[in-house]
Amino acid sequence: MTARIPRLADLAGLVGEELGVSDWITIDQARIDAFAEATGDHQWIHVDAERAAAGPFGRTVAHGLLTLSLLPWFYASAYGIDDVRMGLNYGFDKVRFPAPVPVGSRLRARFRLLAFEPLAGGGAQMKVEVKVEREGGDKPVCVAESISRCFA
């Protein structure tokens, strides 16, 4: 269920708070293969099920960058800001992939607001901690500080 925040300015008072938790998404081999095709990263641990079965993870695993690329989907299912007319990805700090994502895993993300800075023209720059969890996993599969700019 998507959390709703009525106004961008309301986020100023939510620094340090969790903004939302996304829905679950299943990472299947078709998604991994499509990402490999789009990026040219065809390393066997991602796309060769037979070889990966004998490898360190016992099956294929998703690319770390595939997990990171799903952040827009996670954001959209976790929370929305009603008066935002446009948002821009400004970058990332401290991106890490502490655990693998075996094929068939279900993932979701938690979002916590780390910083909020008003910008001229009714906008704001926000830094949001994102922790992507694997169902049944003991460590996050991706941790990043996402920096975005939104305009109301």
C-alpha positions in Angstrom: 0.0 0.0 0.0 1.5 3.3 -1.1 1.9 5.9 1.7 0.6 9.3 0.7 2.3 12.6 1.6 0.1 15.5 0.8 2.7 18.2 0.2 6.4 18.2 -0.6 7.0 20.8 2.2 5.6 18.2 4.7 8.8 16.2 4.3 10.8 18.9 6.2 9.3 17.5 9.4 9.9 13.9 8.5 13.7 13.8 8.5 14.8 10.6 10.2 11.5 8.9 9.7 10.5 5.9 7.5 8.6 7.2 4.5 7.3 3.8 3.3 7.9 0.2 2.4 7.4 -1.1 -1.1 5.4 -4.0 -2.4 7.3 -7.3 -3.0 8.7 -8.0 -6.5 10.0 -11.4 -7.7 13.3 -11.5 -9.6 12.9 -14.1 -12.2 15.4 -15.3 -14.8 13.6 -13.5 -17.6 14.2 -10.1 -15.9 17.9 -11.0 -15.2 18.3 -12.0 -18.9 16.7 -8.8 -20.1 19.0 -6.7 -17.9 22.0 -8.7 -19.2 20.9 -8.0 -22.8 20.3 -4.3 -22.1 23.6 -3.7 -20.4 25.9 -6.3 -22.1 26.8 -7.9 -18.8 26.5 -11.6 -19.6 28.6 -13.0 -16.8 27.8 -16.6 -16.3 26.7 -16.1 -12.6 23.8 -14.2 -14.0 22.8 -16.0 -17.2 24.1 -19.5 -17.3 21.9 -21.6 -15.0 23.9 -24.9 -15.5 27.3 -23.3 -14.7 25.8 -21.2 -11.9 24.4 -24.3 -10.3 27.9 -25.4 -9.6 29.1 -21.9 -8.7 29.3 -20.1 -5.3 25.6 -19.3 -5.1 24.1 -22.6 -6.4 22.0 -20.8 -9.0 22.0 -17.7 -11.0 22.0 -14.3 -9.2 20.7 -10.9 -10.3 23.2 -8.2 -11.1 23.6 -5.7 -8.3 22.9 -2.9 -10.8 19.6 -4.6 -11.7 18.6 -4.3 -8.0 19.6 -0.7 -8.0 17.7 0.0 -11.3 14.5 -1.2 -9.6 14.5 1.7 -7.2 11.9 3.7 -9.3 9.5 0.8 -9.1 10.1 0.4 -5.3 9.6 4.1 -4.8 6.3 4.2 -6.7 4.9 1.3 -4.6 6.2 2.7 -1.3 5.1 6.3 -1.2 4.0 9.3 -3.2 4.0 13.0 -2.7 0.6 14.4 -3.9 1.7 17.9 -5.1 4.9 16.9 -6.8 4.7 17.6 -10.6 8.2 16.4 -11.4 11.1 14.5 -9.8 14.7 14.0 -10.9 17.3 11.4 -9.9 20.2 13.5 -8.7 22.5 10.7 -7.8 23.6 8.2 -5.1 25.9 8.0 -2.2 27.3 4.9 -0.5 25.8 2.3 -2.8 26.5 -1.3 -1.5 25.3 -4.8 -2.3 25.9 -6.7 0.9 24.1 -9.9 -0.1 23.3 -11.7 -3.4 19.9 -11.9 -5.0 19.4 -15.6 -6.1 16.9 -16.1 -9.0 13.4 -16.4 -7.7 14.0 -14.1 -4.8 11.3 -11.7 -3.6 12.5 -8.2 -2.8 11.1 -5.1 -1.2 12.6 -1.7 -0.2 12.3 0.5 2.9 12.8 4.2 2.6 14.0 6.6 5.4 14.4 10.3 4.8 17.9 11.4 5.8 17.9 15.0 4.6 15.5 17.6 3.2 16.7 20.9 1.7 14.3 23.4 0.1 15.3 24.7 -3.4 14.3 27.9 -5.1 11.1 27.6 -7.1 9.1 25.4 -4.8 11.4 22.4 -5.0 13.4 20.3 -2.6 16.5 18.1 -2.6 16.1 15.0 -0.5 18.5 12.3 0.6 16.7 9.0 1.2 18.2 5.8 2.7 17.0 2.8 0.7 17.4 -0.7 2.0 16.4 -3.5 -0.3 15.5 -6.7 1.5 15.3 -10.2 0.3 12.4 -12.3 1.8 14.0 -14.7 4.2 17.4 -13.0 4.0 19.4 -11.9 7.0 21.1 -9.0 5.3 19.9 -6.3 2.9 20.8 -7.0 -0.8 21.3 -3.3 -1.6 21.8 -0.2 0.6 22.0 3.2 -0.9 21.5 6.9 -0.2 19.4 8.1 -3.1 19.5 11.9 -3.8 16.5 13.3 -5.7 15.1 16.7 -6.5 11.3 17.2 -6.6 9.3 20.2 -7.7 5.8 21.0 -6.5 
